[in-house]
Amino acid sequence: MQSKELKQYSVREDFSEYVAHLQLHMTLQARNLVPNLNPKVIDSREHLLHQTQATIEKFISRQAIS
């Protein structure tokens, strides 16, 4: 019976190690897929945000009040 428990423990350890390696691999893969944010990208996003807000405010201000 002790041999069976030892085998189950070994399988659990192997599985835990496999999951840890898989998580590490997925984390490293995700880092490669996500682009780095540099100031130029942030500035363009901020500009787009301001532009969108201005467009919406113009649209709303030109709506007739019912």
KAGI-V182248 format. One record per pair of residues at least 4 apart in sequence whose C-alpha atoms are under 7 Angstrom apart, sorted by the first residue. I is the first residue (numbers start at 1). J is the second residue. If there is no record, write none. Layout:
[[I/J] [I/J]]
This chain:
[[1/5] [2/6] [3/7] [4/8] [5/9] [6/10] [7/11] [8/12] [9/13] [10/14] [11/15] [12/16] [13/17] [14/18] [15/19] [16/20] [17/21] [18/22] [19/23] [20/24] [21/25] [22/26] [23/27] [24/28] [25/29] [26/30] [27/31] [28/32] [29/33] [30/34] [37/41] [37/42] [38/42] [39/43] [40/44] [41/45] [42/46] [43/47] [44/48] [45/49] [46/50] [47/51] [48/52] [49/53] [50/54] [51/55] [52/56] [53/57] [54/58] [55/59] [56/60] [57/61] [58/62] [59/63]]
